[in-house]
Amino acid sequence: MNIRTIILGLIIVVIAFVGATLLMNVLWPAPSASLQQDRPALVSMPPLQPLTGTSTVLAPAAIAMTAIRDALEVQAPRNLSGKPANPVSKILSNAQLNFNITRGPLNVTGKPDALVISTPLSGTFEALGTVTGGIGGAANALGGALGNLVGGNVGQQVESLAGKAFDQHADIHGTVTAVSRPTIAPNWRLSPNLTAQVNVVDVVLPIAGIKLSVSNEVKPVLDNVVREQANTLESRLRNDPFIERAARSEWSKLCRAISLGAAAAGMPNLWLEIRPTRAIAAQPKIDANAVTLLIGVQAETRIVPNETKPVCPFPNQLELVPQANEGTLDIAVPIDVPFTEVGRLVEAQFNGKTFPEDGSGSFVTTIKQTAIAPSGDRLLISLLVNVKKRGLFAVGADATVHVWGRPVLDQAQQILRFTDIALDVKSKAAFGLVGEAAQAAVPYLQKALAEHAVIDLKPFAADAKKRIGAAVADFTGQSPGLAATVAINDLRLTGIAYDDKTLRIIADAKGTVSATISSLAWQ
């Protein structure tokens, strides 16, 4: 027998074997398997109860010193006038003392514990009237007393100028300095806690030998005027509910549901419901550039499938908290995901995968279909697999495999892991379709599932971060003189729960928020 005959015989044997194999697969196909085949009975789960997260926003609102100055410039009077009492009426008959003062530009500065407002004063002092005469010794006696007070030989000069009119003027220069240590009270009222001080540069005005101190005559009147204005402003601010009015307006804007769009194609729109419950504030913080008010709100937040109309009673009291250097935003929300959507993730992760991945073992297992269902404290993963012995003429068969696992959230990796992985007893019997030898594939499959049976939840986290960021950006509308900045920096998944239809993921979004007020004219 020559070599050609041997090769031809081998080819005929191979063709015959392959043909027989194909014929067997056509005439006696492997039983078709489905994911519902021999599926274990599921343990019913009670429906998830409504759940809301507690979210907190603390926003520092920095009011620029220039904004405070401009607002005060409009309110503070520019001109002051007064009529001091005549200190020497027995000598200066019918004397009239008058002053008119104009304030200069306001200067507003800050230091760690106070707001300081100052302005220069300039104006004129006028004294006019008639010198009294003919009082003899009385005039001399009074003049001596006055001489001791204001200096000079008053008695002799008064007698010599008796009956003569006088009209004397002097320039006035000085400053007014007001200090405010503002505090906010739980009843939403602001107390400026104002104190003011007037300084007048002393000028001596000589009248009939009397050296009249302009500062002594003007300063008490100015003190009274400034004190009255400070008290009026103090009383008005203490009783003015302007902070409460602004808070009520913003409160009503917060109390609503904001559309987040659809979680996936074919699914309904989701809504972020915000229901504010507490108002928070800290005492004003003052530095060289601004007065910063830390204001905040605590709210119940949740994601719901339909638009809602929450009811949010406005709180009568502010809760005072310590000052903070930065604004913070912490939004906690439950995200409900249908198990049909979770199933898509599982399919994308497992379908088409082959185990063992390193090619070891005599059998290869390929996952064709995947499904997931909740059951008590475990999840059931059903797999339609094809098990085939390695080799050129290997014949494979399909089998349905059911795998139990307990879901655990891995917060660090933002994935859902499965622990206590176990193949269902009936699943092991399914490998008999390809012979007892296929049982060797069971430990490989179980090990592969234990290592790779994870559901990556990061797409949910990224999508939620984007949607919540877009929602809160709705609150940062810019107004003239007001600029607000809100940023979602991170969103982490912190917990899970589920029922027969829904996987609930608890998310916590963190970010920063701040506001800068460059003008108070918008209020």
C-alpha positions in Angstrom: 0.0 0.0 0.0 1.5 3.3 -1.1 1.5 6.6 0.8 -1.2 8.0 -1.5 -3.6 5.2 -0.6 -3.0 5.8 3.2 -3.7 9.6 3.0 -6.8 9.0 0.9 -8.1 6.5 3.5 -7.5 9.0 6.3 -9.4 11.7 4.5 -12.3 9.3 3.9 -12.4 8.5 7.6 -12.3 12.1 8.7 -15.1 13.0 6.2 -17.2 10.1 7.4 -16.7 11.1 11.1 -17.6 14.7 10.5 -20.5 13.8 8.3 -21.8 11.4 11.0 -21.4 14.1 13.6 -23.4 16.6 11.5 -26.1 14.1 10.8 -26.5 13.3 14.5 -26.8 17.0 15.3 -29.5 17.3 12.6 -31.5 14.1 13.3 -31.0 14.1 17.1 -30.3 17.7 18.1 -29.4 18.5 21.7 -32.5 19.5 23.7 -33.1 23.2 23.5 -32.8 25.0 26.8 -34.4 28.1 28.0 -33.7 30.4 31.0 -37.0 29.3 32.5 -36.2 25.7 32.4 -36.2 24.1 35.8 -35.9 27.5 37.4 -36.1 27.3 41.2 -39.1 28.8 42.9 -38.5 32.4 43.8 -39.2 33.8 47.3 -41.6 36.8 47.0 -40.3 40.1 48.3 -42.5 42.8 49.9 -42.7 46.0 47.9 -40.1 48.7 48.7 -41.4 51.4 50.9 -41.1 55.0 49.9 -37.7 56.3 51.0 -36.3 59.8 51.1 -32.8 61.0 51.7 -31.8 64.0 53.9 -30.0 66.6 51.9 -28.2 69.7 53.2 -27.1 72.8 51.4 -24.9 75.5 53.2 -24.2 78.5 51.0 -22.0 81.4 52.0 -23.3 84.6 50.6 -20.4 87.1 50.5 -21.6 90.7 50.4 -18.9 92.9 49.0 -17.9 96.0 51.0 -18.5 98.0 47.9 -22.1 96.8 47.8 -22.6 97.7 51.4 -21.0 101.1 50.9 -23.2 101.8 47.8 -26.4 100.9 49.7 -25.5 103.1 52.6 -24.6 106.0 50.3 -28.2 106.0 49.1 -29.7 105.8 52.7 -27.4 108.0 54.7 -28.2 111.8 54.8 -25.7 114.0 53.2 -26.4 117.2 55.1 -26.8 117.9 58.8 -27.8 121.1 60.5 -28.4 122.2 64.1 -28.9 125.1 66.5 -26.9 124.8 69.7 -28.1 126.5 72.8 -26.6 129.9 73.6 -24.1 129.2 76.4 -23.7 132.9 77.4 -27.2 134.4 76.8 -26.8 137.1 79.5 -23.9 138.6 77.6 -24.7 137.8 74.0 -28.3 139.0 73.7 -30.4 137.3 71.0 -27.4 135.2 70.0 -28.2 132.6 67.4 -25.8 129.7 66.9 -26.2 127.6 63.7 -24.2 125.0 61.9 -24.5 123.3 58.5 -22.4 120.2 57.8 -22.0 118.1 54.7 -20.7 114.5 54.9 -18.2 113.2 52.4 -18.0 109.8 50.7 -18.6 106.8 53.0 -15.7 104.4 53.7 -16.6 100.9 54.6 -14.0 98.5 56.0 -14.1 95.2 57.8 -12.1 93.6 60.6 -12.6 90.2 62.2 -15.3 91.3 64.6 -16.9 94.4 63.2 -17.9 96.5 60.2 -16.6 100.0 60.3 -18.2 102.9 58.4 -16.6 106.3 58.4 -17.1 109.6 56.6 -15.5 113.1 56.8 -17.5 116.1 57.8 -17.1 119.6 56.6 -19.2 122.7 57.1 -19.7 126.1 58.7 -20.6 127.5 62.1 -22.3 130.8 62.5 -22.9 133.0 65.6 -24.9 136.2 65.3 -26.7 138.5 67.7 -26.1 141.6 69.9 -23.7 142.2 72.8 -25.5 143.0 76.0 -24.3 146.1 77.9 -25.1 148.2 81.0 -24.9 145.5 83.5 -22.1 147.0 85.5 -20.7 144.9 88.2 -22.9 142.0 87.3 -21.2 142.0 83.9 -17.8 142.2 85.4 -18.6 139.4 87.8 -20.0 137.2 85.1 -17.2 138.2 82.8 -14.7 137.1 85.4 -16.4 133.8 85.7 -16.5 133.4 81.9 -12.9 134.5 81.7 -11.9 131.7 83.8 -14.0 129.4 81.5 -13.2 130.7 78.0 -10.3 133.0 78.7 -9.7 136.7 78.4 -10.8 139.9 80.3 -14.5 139.3 79.3 -16.1 141.9 81.6 -14.2 145.0 80.2 -14.6 143.9 76.6 -18.3 143.3 77.0 -18.9 146.8 78.4 -16.9 148.3 75.6 -18.9 146.5 72.9 -22.3 146.8 74.6 -25.2 147.1 72.1 -23.1 146.1 69.1 -24.2 143.4 66.7 -21.9 140.5 65.8 -21.9 137.9 63.0 -19.0 135.4 63.3 -18.3 132.3 61.2 -15.9 129.4 61.5 -15.2 126.3 59.4 -16.0 122.9 60.8 -14.0 119.7 60.1 -14.5 116.3 61.7 -15.5 112.7 61.2 -18.3 110.3 62.1 -17.3 106.7 62.7 -20.0 104.0 63.1 -19.2 100.4 64.2 -21.6 97.5 63.6 -21.4 94.0 65.0 -24.3 92.4 63.2 -26.0 89.3 64.5 -28.9 87.2 63.2 -31.5 85.9 65.6 -33.6 82.7 65.4 -36.7 84.8 64.5 -35.1 85.7 61.1 -34.3 89.3 62.3 -31.0 91.0 61.9 -29.6 93.3 64.6 -26.9 95.7 63.4 -25.7 96.5 67.0 -24.6 100.0 66.0 -22.4 102.4 67.9 -21.3 105.8 66.5 -18.8 108.4 67.5 -18.5 112.0 66.3 -15.2 113.9 66.3 -15.0 117.6 65.6 -11.8 119.5 65.2 -11.9 122.3 67.8 -11.9 125.9 66.5 -12.0 128.9 68.8 -14.4 131.7 67.6 -13.8 135.1 69.4 -16.9 137.1 70.1 -16.8 140.2 72.2 -13.7 138.9 74.0 -15.3 135.5 74.5 -13.4 132.6 73.0 -16.2 130.3 72.0 -15.3 126.6 71.4 -17.0 125.5 68.2 -16.4 121.8 69.0 -18.0 122.2 72.5 -21.2 123.7 70.8 -21.4 121.5 67.7 -20.4 118.1 69.0 -23.3 117.5 71.5 -25.8 118.4 68.9 -24.2 116.1 66.3 -23.9 113.3 68.9 -27.7 113.6 69.5 -28.4 113.6 65.7 -26.2 110.7 64.9 -27.5 108.8 68.0 -31.1 109.3 66.9 -30.3 108.1 63.4 -28.4 105.1 64.7 -31.3 104.2 67.0 -33.8 104.6 64.2 -31.8 102.4 61.9 -31.3 99.8 64.7 -35.0 99.7 65.4 -35.9 99.5 61.7 -33.5 96.6 61.0 -34.5 94.7 64.1 -38.1 94.7 63.0 -37.7 94.5 59.3 -38.5 91.0 58.0 -36.5 91.4 54.8 -34.4 88.3 55.4 -37.6 86.3 56.1 -39.3 87.6 53.0 -36.3 86.6 50.8 -36.1 83.2 52.5 -39.8 82.6 51.9 -39.4 83.3 48.3 -36.5 81.0 47.8 -38.2 78.4 50.0 -41.2 78.2 47.6 -38.8 77.9 44.7 -37.1 74.9 46.3 -40.3 73.1 47.1 -40.9 71.3 43.9 -40.0 68.4 41.6 -37.4 68.9 38.9 -37.4 66.7 35.8 -34.3 64.5 35.4 -35.3 63.0 32.1 -35.6 59.2 31.3 -33.2 56.8 32.9 -33.1 54.7 29.7 -34.8 54.4 26.4 -38.4 53.4 26.6 -38.6 54.3 30.3 -40.6 57.2 31.8 -39.1 60.5 33.0 -37.7 60.6 36.5 -38.2 63.6 38.8 -36.0 64.9 41.7 -38.4 65.9 44.4 -37.1 68.4 46.9 -39.0 69.2 50.1 -37.2 71.7 52.4 -37.8 71.1 56.1 -35.3 73.2 58.1 -33.6 76.6 57.6 -30.0 77.0 58.8 -27.8 80.1 59.3 -24.6 81.1 61.0 -23.6 84.5 62.5 -22.2 86.9 59.9 -18.4 86.6 59.3 -16.5 89.8 58.5 -13.2 90.2 56.8 -11.5 93.0 54.9 -13.4 92.3 51.6 -16.9 91.2 52.6 -19.6 90.4 55.1 -20.4 86.7 54.6 -23.7 85.3 55.7 -23.8 81.5 55.8 -27.4 80.4 55.0 -28.7 76.9 54.3 -31.5 74.5 54.1 -32.1 70.9 54.9 -34.5 69.0 52.7 -36.0 65.6 52.1 -35.0 64.5 48.6 -36.0 61.5 46.5 -36.2 60.5 42.9 -39.8 59.6 41.8 -41.3 58.4 38.5 -43.9 61.2 38.3 -44.0 64.9 38.9 -45.2 65.7 42.4 -46.4 68.8 44.2 -44.8 68.6 47.6 -46.1 70.7 50.6 -43.3 72.5 52.5 -44.4 74.6 55.5 -42.0 77.5 56.1 -40.2 77.2 59.4 -40.8 79.9 62.0 -37.3 79.6 63.5 -33.8 79.6 62.1 -31.4 77.0 63.4 -28.1 78.7 64.2 -25.0 76.7 63.4 -21.2 77.4 63.7 -19.6 79.4 61.0 -18.0 77.5 58.1 -15.3 78.6 55.6 -16.8 76.9 52.6 -20.2 76.2 51.2 -21.2 72.5 51.0 -23.9 70.6 49.2 -24.9 67.1 50.2 -27.8 65.5 48.3 -28.9 62.0 49.3 -31.4 60.3 47.0 -32.7 56.8 46.4 -32.6 55.8 42.8 -35.0 53.0 41.8 -33.9 50.9 38.8 -36.2 48.3 37.3 -34.7 44.8 37.3 -35.3 44.7 33.5 -32.6 47.5 33.3 -30.4 45.6 35.6 -30.8 42.5 33.4 -29.4 44.5 30.5 -26.3 45.2 32.4 -25.9 41.6 33.3 -26.4 40.5 29.7 -23.8 43.0 28.4 -21.3 41.7 31.0 -21.8 37.9 30.6 -23.3 37.1 27.2 -20.6 35.7 24.8 -18.1 35.1 27.6 -16.2 31.8 27.6 -14.8 30.0 30.7 -12.2 29.1 31.8 -10.7 32.2 30.3 -7.1 30.9 30.4 -8.1 27.9 28.2 -7.3 25.3 30.8 -9.5 22.2 31.4 -11.0 19.7 29.0 -14.3 21.5 28.6 -15.2 25.0 27.5 -18.3 26.8 28.7 -19.8 29.7 26.7 -22.6 31.9 28.1 -25.3 32.5 25.5 -28.1 34.2 27.5 -28.5 35.7 31.0 -31.3 36.7 33.3 -31.5 38.0 36.9 -34.4 37.8 39.4 -34.7 38.6 43.1 -35.6 36.0 45.6 -35.6 36.7 49.3 -32.2 37.8 50.5 -30.5 36.4 47.3 -30.6 37.0 43.6 -30.9 34.2 41.1 -28.8 34.5 37.9 -30.0 32.2 35.2 -27.5 31.3 32.4 -28.0 29.5 29.1 -24.6 28.0 28.5 -23.1 25.8 25.8 -20.7 23.2 27.2 -18.3 21.6 24.8 -15.3 19.3 25.1 -12.1 20.6 23.6 -10.9 19.0 20.5 -11.4 19.1 16.7 -14.6 17.0 16.6 -16.1 18.1 19.9 -19.9 18.1 20.2 -21.4 20.8 22.4 -24.8 21.0 24.1 -26.8 23.7 25.7 -27.8 23.7 29.4 -29.6 26.1 31.7 -27.7 26.9 34.8 -29.1 28.7 37.8 -26.7 30.4 40.2 -27.6 31.8 43.6 -25.7 34.8 45.1 -26.1 37.4 47.8 -25.7 41.0 46.5 -23.3 43.2 48.4 -22.4 46.8 47.4 -18.7 47.5 47.1 -18.7 51.2 47.8 -15.0 51.6 46.9 -15.4 50.1 43.4 -19.0 51.2 43.0 -20.0 47.7 41.9 -22.5 45.1 43.1 -20.7 41.9 44.0 -22.2 38.5 44.8 -21.1 36.4 47.7 -22.0 32.8 48.7 -22.1 31.8 45.0 -23.7 28.4 44.6 -25.0 26.4 41.6 -28.5 25.1 42.0 -28.8 21.3 42.4 -30.8 20.9 39.2 -28.3 22.9 37.3 -25.6 20.4 38.1 -27.8 17.7 36.6 -28.2 19.6 33.4 -24.5 19.0 32.5 -25.5 15.3 32.0 -26.6 16.4 28.5 -23.0 16.1 27.4 -22.0 13.2 29.7 -20.7 12.8 33.1 -17.3 14.1 32.1 -18.9 17.6 31.6 -19.3 17.8 35.3 -15.7 18.8 35.3 -16.9 22.2 33.9 -18.9 22.8 37.1 -16.1 24.0 39.4 -14.6 26.2 36.6 -18.0 27.8 36.0 -18.6 28.3 39.8 -15.2 29.8 40.3 -15.6 32.1 37.3 -18.9 33.3 38.5 -17.5 34.0 42.0 -14.8 36.1 40.5 -16.7 37.8 37.7 -20.3 38.0 38.8 -20.4 41.7 39.5 -22.7 44.4 38.2 -20.9 47.6 37.4 -23.1 50.4 38.9 -20.8 53.3 37.8 -22.9 54.1 34.8 -25.9 54.7 37.1 -23.7 56.9 39.3 -22.3 58.9 36.4 -25.8 59.3 34.9 -27.2 60.4 38.3 -24.4 62.8 38.8 -25.0 64.5 35.5 -28.8 64.7 36.0 -28.6 66.0 39.5 -25.9 68.5 38.5 -28.2 69.8 35.7 -31.1 69.9 38.2 -29.3 72.0 40.8 -27.9 74.3 38.1 -31.5 75.4 37.7 -31.1 77.3 41.0 -28.1 79.3 39.9 -29.8 81.7 37.6 -27.7 84.9 37.6 -29.3 88.2 38.6 -27.8 91.7 38.4 -25.5 92.0 41.4 -25.9 88.3 42.3 -23.7 85.4 41.1 -24.2 81.9 42.4 -22.1 78.9 41.7 -23.1 75.2 42.3 -21.0 72.2 41.4 -21.6 68.5 41.9 -18.0 67.2 42.5 -18.8 63.6 43.4 -21.6 61.1 43.6 -21.2 57.8 45.5 -23.5 54.9 45.9 -23.9 54.1 49.6 -26.5 51.3 49.8 -28.9 49.0 48.0 -32.3 47.4 48.6 -34.7 45.6 46.3 -38.1 44.0 45.9 -39.6 41.7 43.1 -39.4 44.4 40.5 -37.0 47.1 41.5 -33.4 47.5 42.6 -33.0 50.6 44.8 -29.6 52.3 44.9 -28.9 54.9 47.6 -26.8 57.7 46.2 -25.0 60.6 47.9 -24.0 63.6 45.8 -21.5 66.1 47.2 -20.5 69.4 45.9 -19.8 73.1 46.6 -22.0 76.2 46.5 -21.3 79.9 47.0 -22.9 83.2 46.2 -21.3 86.6 45.6 -23.3 89.8 46.0 -21.8 92.8 44.3 -24.9 95.0 44.5 -27.8 95.2 47.0 -30.0 97.0 44.5 -31.6 93.7 43.3 -33.2 93.1 46.7 
